[in-house]
Amino acid sequence: MTDDGGVVYRRWAGLKADFTRETFLRTISSGIVLALVNALLTTALVSLIFRDTLEDALPVGIAQGLLASAVIGLIIAISSSFPGLYAGVQDASAAIIALSSVAVAAVVAGSLAVDTVVAMMAATSIATGAGLLLIGYLGLGELARFVPFPVIGGLLAGTGYLILVGSLGILGFDTPSDLSDPGAFGMLWPGVALAGLFFWATRRSWTSRIYLLLLVVGVGGFHLFTRLVGIGKQTSLERGWLLGPFDSGALTPRLVVDAFARADWGLIAGQAASLVTILVIIPITLLLYISALEIETETGLDMNRELTATGWANLASGAVGGPPGYLYMADSIIVARLIGNRRGPAVVSALSLVAILFVGGGILELLPVFVVGGLLLFVGVEFLHEWLWASRHRMSRLDYTLMVGIAVVIAVVGFLPGVATGLVAAIVLFVMRYSRIDVIKHSLTGAEQRSNIERSESAAEYLDEAGRSIVILELQGFVFFGTASRILGRVRALPSSQPHPRFIVCDFRRVTGVDSSAVAVFELISNHAREHGLLVILSGMDERVAAQFDDIVTRYDDVINLHRDLDHGLARCEDELLGEAGLASPTGPPLPGGLSEAMTPYLVAHSLPAGEVLMRQGDPSPGIFLITAGRATVSVEGPDGTTVRLRTLLSGTVLGEISLYRGEPCTATVVTESECQVLHLAPERFVELGARDPAVAAQLHEFVARILAGRVSHANRTIRALRD
């Protein structure tokens, strides 16, 4: 059986387990409760879209919404990697579509307006589904996390404002004067009171049964009150206190094919900019919800699978003419707490929505407008509270100000300008913050960091002082207009801050990329180098970055050199300094004059060709070798068999002393690079030296100690410089 087949089998087995004799009643009752809550929420959201001049078509809108919530909930319940994921039509997308529906209704009316709005909802769902499928199949779910959090918060806070305004419109609040109108009591104040109760219950973390109880009390209390004061259902309908009136019988949705054929696609195209925002918000919000669900339920979820499942669900929603939707995070968490992670209740909920659709408008006419508006008002206030109040302590002052600014722009100017403002502000904010990261990771001198060439004692001592004229700038990150100026500023400050600078080594090993402005800055550095007699070494560039510098290197070849890595760049500078001092190619034994003569009886001279192995890693110590002419390479072999080059040895250097003195096997392999002249002190001759000439042996020990101390001293200088 394939893995996909195993997944299907496990899901089917889990679904069957929800309908056993022991679990059947709990599954059915939970599913019906979820369906009732979903039906009311969907009705409220659709009322945002089909209002004002479209109010007569509200039954059609409710039919589209209920059918969409049913197919979205069913597909996600079955295909999600999280058992018991509860989904349906969502508030953010409904609020944005509501703006576009108002624009459509202002141009066309009647059946054409309805068909255009239905086609707009369907097209948006299909586009959203296709986008989610593409992101999921390509495994790009993590990319949505790169959208700055303040931008997401601003968009969702702005969405909350739009929902709040829409809910007030449903409740009959148009101007502040309505607050003192006694007639407003019929809808506005009861709606505000109900929203307040919902909000209060949320703060106390009560279960979903409380929400259902509040809805039942709201609906039942309204009908009880009107019955007591002698107001009948028909009068309530005429006064606009109840939804409707609707035609008796089942609610009939528009066929998408017919809506597509009759819609005004020019009007839909005019709203494309706003509708595209949904394609951005839904993937981001969905991934945020999934992350929160993972933390809350301590369950690992496959984000790309959830994107794919939601994509198919939205394609199905578009096929039935409904708006986009995705998971209800709060409800999914509540269900998981009450009955565990089970698919059955979500499946029952989806099927119950279809049943409600067939029962028809008779039930919907029982819903008071203040309940629908109050529920929407609660959703809008909850959005604003979550993002404009509760999040204020989770963000920096700058991030919070940006988020509030985006929400204000959405409220004052419009949703699309708010999105554009948020993205531009986020980019500027990112540039400002990234520019604060020092592009120069380390600033050293050639006295603090050397090449991997082991030189004679006299050459090393000379470089301890002369190496200060080599300035090493190890760069990091992406070098762009916001950070490149720091490199120029550091170079221009060198003559006053660095004694006698002659070489500037810029290492690009940790650089991920450069932009054109950074290249232009290095042209200014090249001009500065010409004016002050400096040589600029560029090292560690990859092919892509090096190609961007081809033109500058060609035009400034007198002051710019390219080297493959920092080691070779430093070696180039050291060789020039030593050449000027006459120390580039020392000859003769590295031992001091008196010690060299005293040890002559114990040393054996060898002339070795290139490629000769002087010592091999893991072998017993062969003794000490003194290179009098030529070059040798020191390398080590890793556990995986790969060989790493450590350093190069020149004439005048000593090797093998560590393994000989410690009595351990060789820690590295040394091979001659060129024909070499060496003096060899074998282990047995070393012992003989100590026995016969202890004074000479003491001089040798002092000489080796001085070499090792020099290496340690240089390493300490490098460590201190890196720490600073």
GIMORA-V816753 format. One line per field, one symbol per residue. ss: DSSP state (@ for helix, = for strand, . for the rest). phi: phi as a letter, one per 20 degrees, with the letter a starting at -180 (. if undefined). psi: psi as a letter, one per 30 degrees, with the letter a starting at -180 (. if undefined). A space follows every 50 residues. Layout:
# GIMORA-V816753
ss: ???
phi: ???
psi: ???
This chain:
# GIMORA-V816753
ss: ..@@@@@@@@@@@@@@@......@@@@@@@@@@@@@@@@@@@@@@@@@@. .@@@@@@@@@@@@@@@@@@@@@@@@@@@@.......===.@@@@@@@@@@ @@@@@....@@@@@@@@@@@@@@@@@@@@@@@@@@@@...@@@@@@..@@ @@@@@@@@@@@@@@@@@@@@.....@@@@@.@@@@@.@@@@@@@@@@@@@ @@@....@@@@@@@@@@@@@@@@@@@@@....@@@@@@...=........ .....@@@@@@@..@@@@@@.@@@@@@@@@@@@@@@@@@@@@@@@@@... ..@@@@@@@@@@@@@@@@@.....===.@@@@@@@@@@@....@@@@@@@ @@@@@@@@@.@@@@...=@@@@@@@@@@@@@@@@@@@@@@@@@...@@@@ @@@@@@@@@@@@..@@@@@@@@@@@@@@@@@@@@@....======..... ..==..@@@@@@@@@@@@@==========.@@@@@@@@@@@@.@@@@... ..============.@@@@@@@@@@@@@@@@@..=====...@@@@@@.@ @@@@@....====..@@@@@@@@@@@@@@@............@@@@@@.@ @@.=====....===........======..======.....=======. ...==.@@@@@@......====...======.@@@@@@@@@@.@@@@@@@ @@@@@@@@@@@@@@@@@@@@@@@.
phi: .fffffffffffffffffcfffdgffffffffgffffffffffffffffd clfeffeggffffffffffffffffffeeffdfnfdbrfdffffffffff ffffffdcbmfffffffffffffffffffffffffffemdgffffefgff fffffffffgffffffffffenedcgfffeegffgfcffffffffffgff fffelfffffffffffffffffffffffendefffffffmedfofdffnf fdfffffffffdfeffffffegffffgffeffgffgffffffffffelce defffffffffffffffffdndffbafeffffffffffcneceggfffff fffffffffnfgfffeefffffffffgfffffgfffeedfefeecfffff fffffffffffedqffgffffffffffffffffffffffefccccffecd fededffffffffgefffeedddeebmeecgfcfffffffffefgedcfl fcccddedgeeercdffffffffffffffffdmddeddcmfefffgffdg fffffcfecccdcfbfgfffffffffffffemdfcfcnfffggfffffeg feddecddffnfeebcgnfffeodddeeaoccddbcdfgenfddfeaddd fndcbnfffffemdffebdccfecfcdcdddfgffffffffecgffffff ffffffffffffffffffffffff
psi: kleeeeeeeeeeeeeeffgleffeeeeeeeeeeeeeeeeeeeeeeefeei lcfgefgeeeeeeeeeeeeeeeeeeeeeflfjkgkklakleeeeeeeeee eeeeffellbeeeeeeeeeeeeeeeeeeeeeeeeeeefhgefefffkkee eeeeeeeeeeeeeeeeeeeeggjelffffgjffffeeeeeeeeeeeeeee eefghllfeeeeeeeeeeeeeeeeeeeeggkleeeeeefgflkaklklal kjlkkeeeeeefljfeeeefgeeeefeefeeeeeeeeeeeeeeeeefhkk kjeeeeeeeeeeeeeeeefggllllakjeeeeeeeeeegljkfeeeeeee eeeeeeefeafeefffjkefeeeeeeeeeeeeeeeeffeefffflleeee eeeeeeeeeeeeeleeeeeeeeeeeeeeeeeeeeffkjfjekjllfffkl lhkjlleeeeeefeeffffjkkjjllakjafffefeeeeeeffeeffkjh kfkjjjkgegkfllleeeeeefeeeeeeeeeghlkkkjlgkleeeeefge eeeefhfffkkklfleeeeeeeeeeeeeefgggeikllkfkleeeeefge ffkkkkjklkgkjelkkfllkfakkjjfkaklkkllklfgfkkkkelkkl kglklfeeeeefhllkflkkkkelkkklkkjleeeeeeeeeeieeeeeee eeeeeeeeeeeeeeeeeeeeeee.
